[in-house]
Amino acid sequence: MTDSKTERARQAIVEHTRRLAESAAAAGPDAAVPTAPEWTVTELVEHVGQTQNWVAEIIERRITDPMQLPMEMVALPADPGEWQAWLAESAQRVANACSDDALDAPVFNPAADGRSGTRFWLSSMLNEAVVHGTDAAAAAKRPVDIDSDIAAALITNHFAMLTAPTWAMQRPESASAIQGTGQRLQWLATDIAQGAGAWSIERRPDGATWQPGTHSADVTVSGPAQSLLLILTRRLPLAAAADITVDGDYVLAQHWLDNTAHVSG
């Protein structure tokens, strides 16, 4: 039986990629991406479409050995007029690859965090479509609209990535910076039922850990799930978020944000 959250994620990948493509068309291929300063819209579109096709191939081929990961990327169409169709195809391909039959099949999981490989990639591709969709929207000066349940799922994925067994190998400087001596941070989504909209972090000497739910904390950051996601993924500065409340050690919260960018930015 199809899990509703899984189907929701597959649909959201397609929908947010569609929005990304529309924003890219509105901005134009040479437009700068304010939230990803090293990229143009062309490079953003290329990254998203290539990544979706690359991940789809990993799942379709049931690759378990990282030495067997695909070495070639599909080419971005030279004509920007073809980008929307190209992205629609790549998004649908990766959504289809993450079928119910594939969810628990043997597939490589770079995080090595206990999730099946396909479940890891499903969350990662949702993150790519949504977060890079906000990048494209910024380039086109268009508003961002992320449903609270999708934002919450991506916040959970964000913390799972940062506390995964392989994070220290992927981002040693980040893993080192977020070690601590028991400092606690809490993130509360005010537009979600508390049990599903609360994340607690503890910075320990051997690395950071997270758990759902509310707990005592040195700092609590509260606000809509969309704003929390954009802050955590460094698309919105904490100081610039009008709908966010910081209760406690502001410096501790900012330190976390300064040291927790994902590998792909």
Residue pairs with C-beta under 8 A, 6 or more apart in sequence:
2 100
3 100
5 153
6 98
6 100
6 103
6 122
8 149
8 150
9 98
9 122
9 123
9 126
9 150
9 153
10 95
10 98
10 122
11 95
12 126
12 129
12 130
12 147
12 150
13 52
13 91
13 94
13 95
13 122
13 125
13 126
13 129
14 88
14 91
14 92
14 95
16 126
16 129
16 130
16 133
17 48
17 52
17 87
17 88
17 90
17 91
17 129
17 133
18 84
18 87
18 88
18 91
19 133
19 136
19 137
20 44
20 45
20 48
20 87
20 129
20 132
20 133
20 136
20 137
21 45
21 83
21 84
21 87
21 88
21 136
22 84
23 133
23 136
23 137
23 139
23 140
23 142
24 41
24 44
24 45
24 83
24 84
24 136
24 139
24 140
25 80
25 83
25 84
26 140
26 142
27 41
27 136
27 139
27 140
27 141
28 41
28 80
29 40
29 41
29 42
29 45
29 80
30 40
30 41
30 42
31 40
31 41
31 139
31 140
32 39
32 40
32 41
32 139
33 39
33 40
33 41
33 43
33 44
33 135
33 136
33 138
33 139
34 138
34 139
35 134
35 135
35 138
35 235
36 44
36 132
36 135
36 265
38 265
39 47
39 135
41 136
41 139
42 76
42 80
44 132
44 135
44 136
44 139
45 76
45 83
45 87
45 136
46 76
47 132
47 264
48 87
48 90
48 128
48 129
48 132
49 74
49 76
49 83
49 86
49 87
49 90
50 73
50 74
50 76
50 90
51 125
51 128
52 87
52 90
52 91
52 93
52 94
52 125
52 128
52 129
53 73
53 74
53 90
53 93
53 94
54 70
54 73
54 74
55 94
55 97
55 121
55 124
55 125
56 90
56 93
56 94
56 96
56 97
57 63
57 70
58 69
58 70
58 107
58 108
58 117
58 121
59 94
59 97
59 98
59 102
59 105
59 107
59 117
59 118
59 121
60 97
62 102
62 105
62 106
62 107
63 69
63 70
63 107
63 108
64 106
64 107
64 108
64 117
65 108
66 108
66 110
69 108
74 90
76 83
76 86
77 83
77 86
91 129
94 121
94 125
95 125
97 118
98 118
98 121
98 122
98 125
102 118
103 116
103 118
103 119
103 122
104 116
104 118
104 119
105 116
105 117
105 118
106 117
107 116
107 117
107 118
107 121
108 117
109 115
109 116
109 117
109 120
109 121
110 120
110 166
110 170
111 120
111 160
111 161
111 164
111 165
111 166
111 167
112 164
112 165
112 166
113 120
113 160
113 164
113 165
113 166
115 123
115 160
123 153
123 154
123 157
123 160
124 157
126 150
126 153
126 154
126 157
127 154
127 157
127 158
127 262
128 264
130 146
130 150
130 151
130 154
130 229
131 154
131 229
131 233
131 235
133 144
134 144
134 146
134 230
134 235
135 235
137 143
137 144
138 144
138 235
144 226
144 230
145 226
146 225
146 226
146 229
148 189
148 191
148 192
148 197
148 224
148 225
148 226
149 192
149 225
151 189
151 224
151 225
151 226
151 228
151 229
152 189
152 192
152 196
152 197
152 225
154 229
154 233
155 187
155 189
155 199
155 225
155 228
155 229
155 232
156 199
156 212
158 229
158 232
158 233
158 262
159 199
159 201
159 210
160 210
161 167
161 262
162 174
162 178
162 208
162 210
162 260
163 207
163 208
163 209
163 210
167 174
167 175
167 207
168 175
168 176
168 207
170 263
171 261
171 263
173 259
174 259
174 260
174 261
175 207
177 255
177 258
177 259
178 203
178 207
178 208
178 256
178 259
178 260
179 203
179 204
179 205
179 206
179 207
179 208
180 202
180 203
180 204
180 205
180 208
181 203
181 204
181 205
182 202
182 203
182 204
183 202
183 203
183 218
183 249
183 252
184 200
184 201
184 202
184 203
184 215
184 216
184 217
184 218
184 219
185 200
185 201
185 203
185 217
185 218
185 219
185 220
185 221
185 252
185 253
185 256
186 198
186 199
186 200
186 201
186 214
186 215
186 217
186 219
186 220
186 221
187 198
187 199
187 200
187 201
187 220
187 221
187 222
187 228
187 232
188 194
188 197
188 198
188 214
188 220
188 221
188 222
188 223
189 197
189 198
189 222
189 223
189 224
189 225
189 228
190 197
190 222
190 223
190 224
191 197
191 224
191 225
192 225
194 213
194 214
195 212
195 213
196 212
197 225
198 212
198 213
198 214
199 210
199 211
199 212
200 210
200 211
200 212
200 213
200 214
200 215
200 217
201 208
201 209
201 210
201 256
202 208
202 209
202 210
217 248
218 248
218 249
218 252
219 246
219 247
219 248
219 249
219 250
219 252
219 253
220 246
220 247
220 248
221 228
221 231
221 238
221 244
221 245
221 246
221 247
221 253
222 244
222 245
222 246
222 247
223 241
223 243
223 244
223 245
224 243
227 236
227 241
227 243
227 244
228 244
230 236
230 241
231 237
231 238
231 241
231 244
231 257
232 257
232 260
233 262
234 257
234 261
238 244
238 246
238 253
238 254
238 257
246 253
